């Protein structure tokens, strides 16, 4: 070893010891004939003191930032202690040193508050990774990894590797494909998830499987979507939904404890998908704060019923509300005194293209019991009060109301709720609230094709008491306008999402394990027997040989880490150092027997 | 849960308990009005007793092999105990049962001694995976995984994920490539190893990195080569070779302890590459037994010297030896009494195409002190004795001698040695012998191109005292015939292989960390600055900003598991379920902007 100790471990107890350190020069401070250097490694920073006898050598070989140094010397107590540093009570009096490698002047400072912009830090990612802030993120990621593995091991899960070079079965996102040199004209695909493989492992009786595994989706890039991403992928035999919920809220609680030292002792809240949509306009609600939606008028069917028909607002002559499919409100606490400028700014906020609403209606619930609204001329004060009451507003609140098409309006008010929560400081970084969202619809309606698509994926089971409904009905939708009346529209999935602070961190389902039901599902999605046998014949075949009931879940590892680390950017938690893709050479094309076919 | 207990946990202490199990029907045995069923899950087998009251239900719903069953009942002591089974003292008296899923008759029996052939078992791999023998392999693999992670964690290594969609830099094996839809005409490559990424992580100061990670090589398939394989990949900062050897023999010893309960307390033997080649004809010798090679005549240069010039054998008129570049011998203990038939069979063995020698010479060292040889007419008995002595033979031994071209002969005699070791029972399954092979040549000579290639990879450092030799000499080989006289021919690598029972299980090196030396290496391999900057510019650039000394190792995880599991087939330790590659559809070609260019 080039060192006897790390830069993070020396304390007063080491006083008088002669030892050797190696690391990077963080700073050089020269005071007359004495030079102080902060030496950094992964474990910490130690102050080095170069006395007068070394100055000639230092003059001949000047140290610069990020030089790699090996130093030997004696530990002594500092006169000027730094209580902010674990090694702040000591310094190393250097007796000899060797420059192991020099460094060019780095393009930005290797500090928490660096002077490097995003692009520069990405270009020199290997230097960015030296910064303490980034290092802490990767350390947190490893801590989550370790915690997850320990918990799953203790619960009899086995890490079993599944293949990466598989068959292309695009269903949902696009596959990345890999030309096979050994089988010209044929391609492998990279897995979007190990879904079918883990199900086969259950059929093989492995009982409890997990993997922390790379998955691939050829999607257009977004900040929170990478073409490759990591899942914590799990599957269990002989379980019902309740077993999965218990096992995996245990997992997340264990991670909280191990990584954040948070005892999450309360039960994880549960909410149906319908309640989430009804109360929060969103299937992954942030329940750190209230401000629930009030449904003044809605086309959303809850338990198959139209619950908000608009009595409170219809017929007052306000066409925007009268003609709207949906009118929804939230009561923002303590904002009744917003100025005209402030309410105008909120109106502009909802009119931005990302939200895309036409306008915003507000009611101020004044402290004196009066009500003031942007639609005063249509609604008398007592009607305004009734509307505000129905939104759960109290004196001092500001009621915000959006109207328009169902889906868009619900999403817009959900976004506005989150924005107001953020502005009011209700979404606290150090508060973590878990939520299970349950009872999703099994199918979604694809308007363009007038057919059903799987909301989760085609392997998700319906609720046990709805299997007969699924088997005994024809999935074909005879009349597009009446699709909500089709029995399939009300089938609920045996599926669950885990939500943390408004982010979906995991999702899964109890799987179909009977061949006839799986075939019915494929048929419901519009596949012919030829198609589903070509794509999924291996799974259907396996279901004939004693497939057990099973279910599982997959967590987005990157996102889980970023939320625990208090960041919105997944990239901060990946050691990305990308210099790809690039061209390949003629020999590679020749061997693969493919060529480019670029569009003009 | 569909069960309260597993099929592996019930003991006499559970007697009288009412409980529920779920699993697969292993066997059904009917005795009059009573039926015994062995129920199997991952954890074991429990005997079920179906009494008279259930026979009507059983008749209506007959159980078959591999049916999935849920049973409730009471544990009772068996009258007929099975001491071979952990659950053999009890049985479950069934009170009620549910068939959770039926099974077609499996195409082979789910037993250790199955009646299924290789092809059938591969076709129905999901059923093969149910067999105890295969399950034990995957359990062993997970145990190795867990043990490795625990050891590395305790030694401050961090699991850091590196990217899978990278830049193609073919150097050695072929890359698998992935067309990029977002960047038409460009391709990603799948990593052959995370080599450059882990080096960048060292430059970034992560100090100790590891990953158990999939790697990809587009090679022609062999039994022990899969297109995707798993490495235990490790790298450390501020280390010399000695540190790596100590750390990673510690790792393998820990795996022995955790997985095989073997205390490997002795020091791991070390051997130079030259000694391995000289004494065993092989750079990964099986040192569980002796039978070392005797070099009667050899072109192999040990420490730059020709050590075996052939005095003992030359000039006797035996042209095969006189004209041979190389003559090598082994002394096989106790085989002097081999019959003519047996020596003929050995001659045939070395003449097989896989070995490809012209013939085999033997000397029998008889118990009475006489010598008998297939070349009696050229060599007098005392000369035979001298040859046999030089091969270390004693009375009763059979000396086997091969002659021919250096490389081929050395490999052939190495193979013959292993074969004889196997036949004599000297290669014991339950004996594990580790060996470090050190001091490999840094370069190999590529005859066709008259240039150097990297024996390990281009990032391997020469021995510290040979860096100057490398820097200060022109790598160009002026005269092909004299390549051995080139200073580069004698440069040794700071590299090491770990060998277990004659198999290379891991290999690595201390890396180059100085830009000028790395550039010299690329130049030595025949790359122009344009080429190496295009392929490895990111690494060279990183070396300018304070790269620390570092080194690492990678273990072949699949092979390590197969050796520990006592199998020669890596496939037995992978949950392969391959149904790939396959064709892709026109839409995929269109989006990727590529087309086939199949050769006629």
Interface residues (C-beta under 8 A of the other chain):
Chain A: X1 X2 X3 X22 X23 X24 X25 X40 X41 X42 X43 X66 X67 X68 X100 X101 X102 X103 X104 X106 X124 X126 X127 X129 X130 X135 X138 X139 X141 X142 X145 X146 X149 X153 X158 X159 X160 X161 X162 X163 X164 X165 X166 X167 X168 X170 X174 X175 X176 X177 X178 X179 X180 X181 X182 X183 X184 X185 X186 X187 X188 X189 X190 X197 X200 X201 X203 X204 X205 X206 X207 X208 X214 X216 X218 X220 X221 X227 X228 X230 X237 X238 X239 X240 X243 X513 X514 X538 X542 X543 X544 X545 X546 X547 X548 X549 X574 X575 X576 X577 X578 X579 X580 X581 X582 X583 X584 X588 X589 X591 X592 X593 X594 X595 X596 X597 X598 X599
Chain B: X1 X2 X3 X22 X23 X24 X25 X40 X41 X42 X43 X66 X67 X68 X70 X100 X101 X102 X103 X104 X106 X124 X126 X127 X129 X130 X135 X138 X139 X141 X142 X145 X146 X149 X153 X158 X159 X160 X161 X162 X163 X164 X165 X166 X167 X168 X170 X174 X175 X176 X177 X178 X179 X180 X181 X182 X183 X184 X185 X186 X187 X188 X189 X190 X197 X200 X201 X203 X204 X205 X206 X207 X208 X214 X216 X218 X220 X221 X227 X228 X230 X237 X238 X239 X240 X243 X513 X514 X538 X542 X543 X544 X545 X546 X547 X548 X549 X574 X575 X576 X577 X578 X579 X580 X581 X582 X583 X584 X588 X589 X591 X592 X593 X594 X595 X596 X597 X598 X599
